[in-house]
Amino acid sequence: MLGVTWTDPAAKITGAVEVRTKSASSGNWTSWVPLETDLDGRAETGRSGVRGSTEPRWVGPSNGVEVRINAGGKVSTKLPAGLRLDTVDPGRGSSLAADPAAFAADLPAEDPSATPTTEPTDPVPSDPATPGDGTEPPVEPTPSDPASPTPSEPATQEPTGPASPSPSASSSSSPAAPLPPAPPSTVPKPPITSRAGWGADESISPEAPEYTDTVKAVFVHHTAGTNTYSCADSAAVVRSVYAYHVKSNGWKDIGYNFLVDKCGTIFEGRKGGVDRPVFGAHTYGFNRDSAGVAVIGSYTDAAAPSAVTTAVARIAAWKLGQYKGDPAGSTVLTAGATGSNLAGTKFTAGTQYSFKQISGHRDGFATECPGTKLYGQLPTIRSLAAGPVTGLAVKSVTGAGLSGTTYYTKSAVTVGWSATTPSAFISKYELLVDGKSVATTAGTATSAPATLALGSHQVQVRATHQSGKVTTSSAATVVAEQTAPSFSTKPNLALRTGTVNTTAVPLTLKWKATDAASLKEVRLTAPVAKTYGPTTTSASHTAKSGAATTWSMKAYDQAGNTATSSVAGTPVIVQESSATRSGTWTTRSSSSYLGGKSYSSSSKGAALSWTFTGRSVALVASRATTSGQMYVYVDGVKVSTVDLKSSTTKYRDALWTKSWSSSAKHTVKIVVVATSGRPTVTTDGIVYLK
């Protein structure tokens, strides 16, 4: 990690501070990147050696660095005194080394005797042992010397002596007065990596922590470094920020109360106990009665991932919950120093100002921090922290079928839901049936079972946010019914037109299924498996000639109730040689004919007849462009004139069919019409279904 520091914490650099580093692994130099200069060292004015500084930047393993200060494309010639480059080795948790290397530039530093920047200086505290931090009430100048401060207004809000840290925190071992209370929070405490957990070297900040009376606001920051760090390096980044604040900037400890990495891990910042109102150094003029949470990375152009917004909302809600705060509400803070914020609001020391209880650094100081994108996500963070649960909806009802907007079940269901609010903020879910709770689950659950009585029900999910606020989803209608569907038309078979083979005789299977509530589908389970929609009532199939076949069907309603029905049939091929003949017929041979032979005639009145017992029949013929016509008689009655002409040659073509409601004895007769120009009729017999 590296940064640039200078002597006067109130001084400002004219121009952009930019750095580039050389990778220790590849030897390549990075492009020039900026170091933000919004970090205000005056947050700890009054301490010996406090310096002005840029934000630190994590650069990873590097063995070369160059720094430049660029003002409008030109190297700046007006620099604050004592300018230097500080590099930090994060170590491995046992030691931290900060190297205040001199910034080698042959440019004159700004004359320290010259008029300082127009930024107001921090009031000088009456007791040099008490840090100023930009939060004390203003001191009034004497009439004789307006510039001379007087101790007429002691820092009554400051702690009067050092205090020992919470036993749960890593902190100084200095003897101290009793700790302030650690009130319980109204919301659960999120997981927090302790100072020992991230490897804080407590020897570099031996001073005891200080405390305020309460936490009324949480200020959100970003560290303004790179976002490409590995979360495995987050502890090293925190150690580096710690060393930079203490060794480079001259602060008593890391400035932030908490830090959050891009994976959502929360780290304890300034010592004193995460459950105590520790006095931090993060927002000049408003450190008193507030806590600072810094997100590791830069969020000016990149939005923070959901893991970040979730973690920031959790830690903010927990800290505010210790003091009955409302993460979506506002509070009043007293300015400890004169200054302004990014929006141009002027603050006067000792005057009260209204802030959102979750605010951005820029709300209290003239800085871009926490970055434009993260600042724009603060409403989301407030909503997550304050509740209620959002986006709650029933997403599924397992064990039930959906028709339109209504679910149907026999009785037992599992209701699934989702919410846009992360589960970390949800205390519990309840499954409601007709407004009554029938199951309670943890906030991490996404489903729950229920057993429904017969009838129509309204099913909802109720979510309780950790704040206690309750959200109820829209209702899903679930009907419990156990009435089976029925086949109002039993399955039946009929021969159909098409090409006939001994292994594949064309058939039509017909049926009609109904349900009192909602039919879902009809399945054919034998001799093949097929599934049909609720409005389908017929399907084309084939069957093997001479084989008795049972066609089994099962109807399902949306609730899962079922009904079965079946029909059996045997298609039988009767060749032309079995017919009773009259007139002249010629036998033709070809492998394309059924049985290898067929009858053909051009004689007007030549006839063939077949007698059978069955419920459906089809005439089979060969067809071509020269084929003629024939009359069809059934049981002695002429029923049709069939034209065999076809633009393409066809063999074994069932081109005429007739069916009856039941099996009976019938006679089918064909008579040659002897059509002019195309008199020939070639028949291949019949197929009937018994």
C-alpha positions in Angstrom: 0.0 0.0 0.0 1.2 3.5 -0.6 0.1 7.1 -0.2 1.5 10.7 -0.3 1.6 12.8 2.9 2.7 16.3 3.9 3.3 18.3 7.0 0.2 20.5 7.4 -3.0 18.5 7.6 -5.0 21.6 6.5 -3.0 22.2 3.4 -4.2 21.0 0.0 -2.3 19.8 -3.1 -3.0 21.8 -6.2 -3.4 19.2 -8.9 -4.0 15.5 -9.1 -1.6 13.1 -7.3 -1.0 10.1 -9.6 1.1 7.0 -9.1 2.2 4.0 -11.1 3.9 0.9 -9.8 6.1 -1.9 -11.2 4.8 -5.5 -10.6 7.2 -7.6 -8.6 6.2 -10.7 -10.6 6.0 -9.4 -14.2 8.2 -6.3 -14.0 5.6 -4.3 -16.0 4.6 -0.8 -15.0 0.9 -0.1 -14.4 -0.8 2.9 -16.0 -1.0 6.1 -14.0 -3.8 6.1 -11.4 -5.0 8.9 -9.1 -4.7 9.1 -5.4 -7.7 10.9 -3.9 -6.8 13.8 -1.7 -10.1 14.0 0.2 -8.7 12.4 3.4 -8.6 15.2 6.0 -5.9 14.8 8.7 -7.6 17.5 10.8 -9.8 14.7 12.1 -7.0 14.2 14.6 -5.7 17.7 14.8 -4.1 18.4 18.2 -2.0 15.3 18.1 1.7 15.7 17.6 2.9 14.7 14.1 -0.5 14.5 12.4 0.0 15.0 8.7 -2.1 15.7 5.6 -2.4 12.9 3.2 -4.0 11.3 0.2 -6.2 8.2 0.5 -4.0 5.1 0.5 -3.9 2.8 -2.5 -3.4 -1.0 -2.4 -1.0 -1.9 -5.2 -0.1 -5.5 -4.3 3.4 -7.0 -4.6 5.5 -4.2 -6.3 9.1 -3.3 -6.4 9.0 0.1 -8.1 6.9 3.2 -7.8 6.7 6.6 -9.4 4.6 9.6 -8.3 3.7 12.8 -10.1 1.4 15.7 -9.3 -0.4 16.9 -12.4 -2.2 20.2 -12.6 -4.0 20.7 -15.9 -1.6 18.5 -17.7 1.4 20.2 -16.2 3.6 19.2 -13.3 2.6 21.3 -10.3 5.1 23.7 -9.0 3.2 24.7 -5.9 3.4 21.8 -3.4 2.8 21.7 0.4 5.8 21.5 2.6 7.1 18.1 3.8 5.7 16.2 0.8 6.7 12.5 0.8 5.8 9.1 -0.5 4.9 6.5 2.2 4.9 2.8 1.3 3.5 0.2 3.6 4.4 -3.5 3.8 1.3 -5.2 5.3 3.3 -7.9 6.9 1.6 -11.1 8.1 -0.2 -9.8 11.1 2.7 -9.6 13.6 4.5 -6.5 12.4 3.7 -3.5 10.2 6.4 -1.4 8.4 5.7 2.0 7.0 8.5 3.5 4.9 8.3 7.3 4.8 10.6 7.5 1.7 11.3 11.0 0.5 9.5 12.1 -2.6 12.4 12.8 -5.0 11.3 15.8 -7.0 13.3 18.7 -8.0 10.3 21.0 -7.5 10.2 23.6 -4.7 7.8 22.9 -2.0 5.2 25.5 -1.1 6.7 28.1 1.2 5.5 27.1 4.7 5.4 30.7 5.6 3.0 31.6 2.9 -0.7 32.0 3.4 -2.2 28.5 4.0 -5.1 27.1 2.1 -8.6 28.5 2.7 -9.7 25.4 4.5 -10.5 26.3 8.1 -8.0 25.1 10.7 -9.1 23.0 13.6 -9.8 24.7 16.9 -6.9 24.3 19.3 -8.1 22.3 22.3 -7.7 23.7 25.7 -6.1 20.5 26.9 -3.3 19.4 24.6 -3.7 15.8 26.0 -7.2 15.7 24.7 -7.4 15.1 20.9 -9.4 17.7 19.0 -10.7 15.5 16.2 -12.7 18.4 14.8 -15.6 17.6 17.1 -15.2 19.9 20.1 -17.5 22.9 20.6 -15.9 26.0 19.1 -13.8 28.2 21.4 -14.5 31.8 21.5 -11.6 34.3 20.7 -10.8 37.0 23.2 -12.0 40.5 22.3 -8.4 41.7 22.1 -7.2 39.0 19.8 -9.8 37.5 17.5 -7.4 34.9 16.3 -6.4 33.8 19.7 -8.4 30.9 21.1 -9.5 30.8 24.8 -10.3 27.9 27.0 -13.6 29.5 28.0 -15.5 26.6 26.5 -14.0 23.3 27.7 -14.6 20.2 25.6 -17.3 18.9 27.8 -18.3 16.2 25.4 -14.8 14.7 25.3 -14.0 11.8 27.6 -12.0 13.1 30.6 -9.7 10.1 30.8 -8.7 7.0 29.0 -10.9 4.0 29.1 -10.1 0.3 28.8 -11.4 -1.6 25.8 -14.2 -4.2 25.8 -12.9 -7.6 26.8 -14.1 -8.8 23.4 -12.0 -6.3 21.5 -8.3 -6.2 20.8 -7.1 -2.9 22.3 -4.5 -1.1 24.4 -3.5 -2.6 27.7 -3.3 0.9 29.3 -5.2 1.1 32.6 -8.5 2.9 32.1 -11.7 4.1 33.6 -14.8 2.0 33.5 -16.1 1.3 30.0 -19.3 3.0 28.8 -22.2 0.6 28.6 -22.7 -1.7 25.5 -26.4 -1.7 25.1 -28.1 -4.6 23.3 -29.1 -3.9 19.8 -32.6 -4.3 18.4 -31.2 -6.4 15.6 -28.7 -9.3 15.4 -25.0 -8.6 15.4 -23.3 -9.5 12.1 -20.1 -11.5 11.9 -17.1 -9.2 12.5 -13.5 -10.1 12.0 -11.7 -8.8 15.2 -8.5 -6.8 15.2 -6.7 -10.0 16.3 -8.4 -11.8 13.4 -6.9 -9.4 10.8 -3.5 -9.2 12.5 -3.5 -5.8 14.1 -0.1 -4.9 15.6 -1.3 -3.3 18.8 2.2 -2.0 19.7 2.0 0.8 17.1 -1.1 2.3 18.7 -0.7 2.0 22.4 -3.1 4.7 23.4 -6.3 3.8 25.0 -9.5 4.3 23.0 -11.9 7.1 23.6 -15.7 7.0 23.6 -18.7 9.2 22.8 -22.1 9.0 24.5 -24.0 7.3 21.7 -24.1 6.4 18.0 -26.7 8.6 16.2 -25.4 8.3 12.7 -23.2 6.0 10.5 -21.1 7.6 7.8 -20.2 5.4 4.8 -16.8 5.8 3.1 -14.7 4.1 0.5 -11.0 3.7 0.7 -10.7 4.9 -2.9 -8.2 2.2 -3.9 -8.4 -0.6 -6.4 -11.3 -3.0 -6.7 -9.2 -5.8 -8.2 -7.7 -7.0 -4.9 -8.4 -10.6 -3.8 -10.6 -11.0 -0.8 -7.8 -13.3 0.5 -5.7 -10.1 0.7 -8.4 -8.1 2.6 -6.8 -8.6 6.0 -3.5 -7.3 4.5 -5.3 -4.3 3.1 -6.8 -3.5 6.5 -3.4 -3.9 8.1 -2.0 -1.5 5.5 -4.7 1.1 6.1 -4.0 0.8 9.8 -0.3 1.3 9.4 -0.9 4.2 7.0 -3.2 6.0 9.3 -1.0 5.5 12.3 2.6 5.6 11.0 2.2 7.8 7.9 -0.6 10.1 9.0 0.3 10.3 12.7 -3.1 9.2 14.0 -3.6 7.3 17.2 -5.3 4.4 15.5 -7.1 3.4 12.2 -9.7 6.1 11.6 -12.7 4.0 10.6 -14.8 2.0 13.2 -15.4 -0.7 10.6 -14.1 -1.8 7.2 -16.0 -4.0 4.7 -14.3 -5.8 1.7 -15.9 -6.4 -1.6 -16.9 -9.9 -0.5 -18.9 -8.5 2.4 -16.5 -9.4 5.2 -16.7 -6.9 8.1 -13.5 -6.0 9.9 -13.2 -4.3 13.3 -11.5 -0.9 12.9 -10.6 1.4 15.7 -10.0 -0.4 18.9 -12.3 0.0 21.9 -14.9 -2.7 21.4 -17.2 -3.2 18.4 -20.2 -2.9 20.8 -19.1 0.4 22.2 -19.5 4.0 21.0 -15.8 4.3 20.0 -14.7 7.8 19.0 -13.3 7.4 15.5 -11.5 9.7 13.0 -13.4 9.5 9.7 -15.7 12.5 9.1 -14.1 15.9 10.0 -16.4 17.8 12.3 -18.9 14.9 12.9 -16.9 12.1 14.5 -18.7 12.6 17.8 -21.8 10.4 18.2 -21.2 8.7 14.9 -19.5 5.6 13.5 -17.5 5.3 10.2 -17.8 2.3 7.9 -15.3 2.2 5.0 -15.7 0.0 2.0 -12.4 -1.2 0.6 -12.1 -0.1 -3.0 -13.3 2.7 -5.2 -17.0 3.2 -6.0 -17.0 6.3 -8.0 -17.6 4.6 -11.3 -18.4 1.0 -10.1 -21.4 0.1 -8.1 -20.8 -1.9 -4.9 -21.8 -5.6 -5.2 -24.7 -6.8 -3.1 -22.4 -8.4 -0.6 -21.1 -4.9 0.2 -24.5 -3.2 0.5 -25.7 -6.1 2.6 -22.7 -6.0 5.0 -22.8 -2.2 5.3 -26.6 -2.3 6.0 -26.1 -5.0 8.6 -23.4 -3.3 10.6 -25.2 0.1 10.4 -28.4 -1.4 11.5 -26.7 -3.1 14.4 -24.9 -0.1 15.7 -27.9 2.2 15.3 -30.1 -0.5 16.9 -27.9 -0.2 20.1 -29.2 3.3 20.5 -32.8 2.9 19.2 -31.9 4.5 15.9 -33.8 4.2 12.7 -31.6 3.4 9.7 -34.2 5.0 7.4 -34.6 8.1 9.7 -32.8 11.3 10.4 -30.9 12.7 13.4 -29.2 15.9 14.5 -25.5 16.2 15.0 -23.5 19.1 16.4 -20.7 20.3 14.2 -17.4 20.1 16.0 -15.6 22.3 13.5 -16.5 24.8 10.8 -16.5 23.4 7.3 -18.7 22.4 4.4 -19.9 19.4 2.5 -19.8 18.4 -1.2 -23.2 19.9 -1.8 -22.0 23.3 -0.6 -23.7 23.3 2.8 -21.7 25.4 5.3 -21.3 24.0 8.8 -20.5 26.3 11.8 -18.9 24.7 14.8 -21.3 24.3 17.7 -24.4 24.4 15.4 -26.7 21.4 15.0 -27.4 20.0 11.6 -29.8 17.3 10.3 -28.3 14.1 8.8 -29.7 10.8 7.5 -28.8 8.3 10.1 -27.0 6.4 7.4 -25.1 9.1 5.5 -22.2 9.3 3.1 -18.9 11.0 3.9 -19.7 13.7 1.4 -22.8 14.7 3.4 -20.5 15.9 6.2 -17.4 17.0 4.3 -16.4 18.3 0.9 -15.3 15.1 -0.6 -16.4 12.7 -3.4 -16.3 9.9 -0.8 -17.9 7.3 -0.8 -17.9 7.6 -4.6 -20.8 8.5 -6.8 -22.0 5.0 -7.3 -21.9 3.9 -3.7 -23.5 7.1 -2.6 -26.3 6.4 -5.0 -26.8 3.0 -3.3 -27.3 4.5 0.2 -31.1 4.5 -0.2 -30.8 0.7 -0.9 -28.6 0.3 2.2 -31.1 2.3 4.3 -34.0 0.2 3.0 -32.1 -3.1 3.7 -31.2 -2.0 7.2 -34.6 -0.5 8.1 -36.9 -2.9 6.4 -39.5 -4.1 5.6 -38.7 -7.1 3.5 -39.2 -6.3 -0.2 -40.0 -8.3 -3.3 -41.8 -11.0 -1.2 -43.9 -13.4 -3.5 -45.1 -16.9 -3.6 -43.1 -18.5 -6.4 -44.3 -22.2 -6.4 -46.7 -24.6 -4.9 -45.2 -28.1 -5.2 -47.7 -30.9 -5.0 -50.2 -28.8 -6.9 -50.9 -28.1 -10.6 -51.4 -24.6 -11.9 -54.2 -23.7 -14.3 -54.4 -20.0 -15.0 -53.8 -18.4 -11.7 -55.2 -21.2 -9.5 -53.3 -24.1 -8.0 -55.1 -27.5 -7.5 -54.0 -30.1 -5.0 -55.3 -33.2 -3.3 -54.2 -31.9 0.1 -50.5 -31.7 0.9 -48.4 -28.9 -0.7 -45.0 -27.3 -0.2 -45.2 -23.5 -0.8 -42.0 -21.8 -2.1 -41.3 -18.1 -2.0 -38.6 -15.5 -2.7 -37.7 -12.0 -1.6 -35.3 -9.4 -2.9 -34.2 -8.6 0.7 -31.2 -10.8 1.6 -32.0 -13.5 4.2 -29.5 -11.9 6.6 -32.1 -9.3 7.4 -35.1 -11.6 7.8 -36.0 -12.9 11.2 -38.5 -15.4 10.2 -41.1 -16.4 7.6 -44.6 -17.6 8.2 -46.8 -19.6 5.9 -50.4 -18.3 6.0 -53.5 -20.3 5.0 -56.6 -18.1 4.9 -54.8 -15.6 7.1 -53.7 -18.1 9.8 -50.1 -19.1 10.4 -49.6 -22.8 9.7 -45.8 -23.0 9.6 -42.9 -20.8 10.8 -39.4 -21.0 9.4 -36.1 -19.3 9.7 -35.3 -16.3 7.6 -33.0 -18.4 5.4 -35.8 -20.8 4.4 -37.4 -20.6 1.0 -40.3 -23.0 1.4 -42.6 -24.7 4.0 -45.2 -27.5 3.9 -48.9 -27.3 4.5 -51.9 -29.7 4.5 -55.1 -28.2 3.2 -58.7 -29.1 3.9 -60.9 -29.7 0.9 -62.0 -26.4 -0.6 -60.5 -23.1 -1.9 -57.8 -21.4 0.1 -55.8 -18.2 0.0 -52.1 -19.0 0.7 -49.6 -16.2 1.6 -46.2 -15.8 3.1 -45.4 -13.3 5.9 -41.9 -12.1 6.4 -40.6 -10.4 9.6 -37.6 -8.1 9.0 -35.0 -7.9 11.8 -36.4 -4.5 12.6 -39.7 -6.1 13.4 -41.5 -4.8 10.3 -43.8 -7.3 8.7 -44.5 -7.8 5.0 -47.2 -10.1 3.6 -47.1 -11.4 0.0 -50.0 -11.4 -2.4 -52.3 -14.4 -2.1 -52.2 -17.5 -4.2 -55.4 -19.4 -4.7 -55.0 -23.1 -3.9 -58.0 -25.5 -4.3 -57.9 -28.8 -2.5 -60.1 -31.4 -4.3 -60.1 -35.2 -4.5 -62.7 -35.8 -7.2 -61.2 -37.9 -10.0 -61.6 -36.9 -13.7 -63.7 -39.1 -16.0 -63.7 -40.3 -19.6 -67.0 -38.9 -20.9 -66.1 -40.6 -24.2 -64.4 -43.9 -23.7 -61.3 -44.5 -25.8 -62.2 -46.0 -29.2 -60.4 -47.1 -32.4 -61.1 -46.5 -36.0 -59.1 -47.2 -39.2 -57.9 -44.1 -41.0 -56.5 -43.3 -44.4 -52.8 -43.8 -45.1 -50.2 -46.3 -46.2 -50.9 -49.9 -45.0 -48.2 -52.3 -43.9 -48.5 -55.6 -42.2 -46.6 -54.1 -39.2 -48.3 -50.6 -39.4 -52.0 -50.3 -40.1 -53.1 -46.7 -39.7 -55.5 -46.1 -36.8 -57.2 -43.2 -35.1 -57.5 -43.3 -31.3 -60.4 -41.2 -30.0 -61.5 -40.2 -26.4 -62.8 -37.3 -24.3 -61.8 -36.7 -20.7 -63.4 -34.1 -18.3 -62.8 -32.9 -14.8 -65.0 -31.0 -12.3 -62.1 -28.7 -11.4 -59.4 -28.6 -14.0 -58.2 -31.3 -16.3 -54.4 -31.3 -16.8 -53.6 -34.0 -19.4 -54.3 -37.4 -20.7 -51.6 -40.0 -21.1 -51.4 -43.0 -23.3 -49.5 -45.6 -21.3 -49.7 -48.6 -23.7 -48.8 -49.9 -26.3 -46.7 -46.7 -26.5 -46.3 -43.7 -24.1 -47.7 -40.4 -25.2 -49.0 -37.4 -23.3 -51.8 -35.1 -24.6 -53.2 -31.8 -23.5 -56.6 -31.4 -21.8 -58.3 -30.3 -25.0 -56.9 -33.0 -27.3 -59.5 -35.8 -28.1 -57.8 -37.9 -30.9 -54.5 -39.0 -32.1 -53.1 -41.0 -35.1 -51.3 -44.3 -34.5 -50.5 -47.5 -36.2 -50.9 -51.2 -35.1 -49.6 -54.5 -36.2 -51.9 -56.5 -38.4 -53.3 -59.6 -36.8 -52.1 -58.6 -33.3 -54.6 -57.9 -30.5 -53.6 -54.6 -28.9 -54.9 -52.9 -25.8 -54.7 -49.1 -25.7 -54.6 -47.9 -22.1 -55.2 -44.2 -21.1 -55.0 -42.3 -17.9 -56.5 -38.9 -17.3 -54.9 -36.5 -14.7 -56.5 -33.4 -13.2 -54.4 -30.5 -11.8 -54.8 -31.8 -8.3 -53.2 -35.1 -9.2 -56.4 -37.2 -9.2 -56.6 -39.8 -12.0 -58.9 -42.0 -14.0 -58.1 -44.9 -16.3 -59.8 -46.4 -19.4 -58.8 -48.6 -22.3 -59.8 -50.1 -25.6 -58.6 -53.2 -27.5 -58.5 -53.9 -31.2 -57.1 -56.1 -33.8 -56.6 -54.9 -37.4 -57.0 -57.7 -40.0 -55.7 -57.4 -43.6 -57.9 -59.3 -46.2 -56.3 -59.5 -49.6 -58.1 -59.2 -52.9 -57.8 -62.9 -53.5 -60.3 -63.5 -50.7 -63.0 -61.4 -52.4 -66.0 -62.6 -54.3 -65.4 -61.6 -57.9 -67.6 -60.7 -60.9 -66.4 -59.5 -64.3 -62.9 -59.5 -65.6 -59.9 -59.0 -63.1 -56.2 -59.4 -63.9 -53.7 -60.5 -61.3 -50.6 -58.3 -61.0 -47.4 -59.1 -59.1 -45.1 -56.7 -57.3 -43.3 -56.4 -54.0 -45.1 -53.1 -53.6 -48.4 -54.9 -53.2 -49.7 -56.5 -50.0 -48.8 -60.1 -50.3 -47.0 -59.4 -53.5 -50.1 -59.4 -55.7 -53.1 -57.3 -56.6 -56.2 -57.3 -58.8 -56.7 -54.9 -61.7 -59.7 -54.3 -64.0 -60.8 -51.9 -66.7 -64.2 -53.6 -67.3 -67.2 -51.6 -66.4 -69.3 -53.3 -63.8 -66.5 -55.7 -62.6 -66.9 -56.1 -58.9 -65.2 -57.4 -55.7 -66.9 -58.0 -52.4 -65.7 -58.9 -48.9 -67.8 -60.0 -45.9 -66.3 -59.5 -42.4 -67.3 -59.0 -38.8 -65.8 -55.8 -37.3 -66.3 -52.2 -36.4 -64.2 -50.3 -39.0 -63.1 -51.0 -42.5 -60.7 -49.5 -45.1 -60.3 -50.1 -48.8 -56.7 -50.5 -50.0 -55.7 -49.7 -53.5 -52.8 -48.7 -55.8 -53.0 -45.2 -57.4 -51.5 -43.3 -60.3 -52.3 -40.5 -62.7 -54.2 -43.0 -65.0 -56.2 -44.7 -62.2 -60.0 -44.6 -62.6 -63.1 -44.5 -60.3 -65.1 -47.1 -58.4 -68.4 -47.3 -56.6 -68.5 -48.4 -53.0 -71.4 -50.4 -51.6 -71.9 -51.2 -47.9 -74.4 -53.9 -47.1 -75.9 -53.6 -50.5 -76.2 -49.8 -50.4 -74.1 -47.5 -52.6 -72.4 -45.1 -50.2 -69.6 -43.5 -52.2 -67.8 -42.9 -55.5 -64.1 -43.1 -55.0 -61.6 -41.7 -57.4 -58.2 -43.5 -57.4 -56.4 -40.9 -59.5 -53.2 -39.5 -57.9 -50.5 -37.1 -59.1 -47.9 -39.5 -57.6 -47.9 -43.2 -57.6 -49.0 -44.8 -54.4 -49.2 -48.4 -53.2 -51.2 -50.0 -50.3 -53.1 -46.8 -49.9 -56.1 -46.9 -47.6 -58.2 -44.2 -49.3 -61.7 -44.9 -48.0 -62.8 -45.9 -44.5 -66.0 -46.5 -42.6 -66.6 -47.2 -38.9 -69.5 -48.3 -36.7 -70.2 -47.9 -33.0 -69.9 -51.6 -32.4 -68.6 -54.7 -34.1 -71.0 -56.4 -36.6 -71.1 -58.4 -39.8 -70.8 -56.2 -42.9 -70.3 -56.6 -46.7 -68.2 -54.1 -48.7 -68.4 -54.2 -52.5 -66.5 -52.2 -55.1 -67.6 -51.8 -58.7 -65.5 -50.5 -61.6 -66.9 -47.3 -63.1 -64.6 -47.5 -66.3 -63.9 -43.8 -66.3 -63.3 -42.5 -69.8 -59.6 -42.3 -70.6 -58.6 -43.9 -67.3 -60.8 -46.9 -66.6 -58.3 -49.0 -64.6 -58.9 -49.9 -60.9 -56.2 -51.8 -59.0 -57.2 -53.0 -55.6 -55.1 -54.5 -52.8 -57.9 -55.8 -50.6 -59.4 -54.4 -47.4 -58.4 -53.9 -43.7 -61.0 -54.3 -41.0 -60.8 -53.8 -37.2 -62.2 -56.4 -34.9 
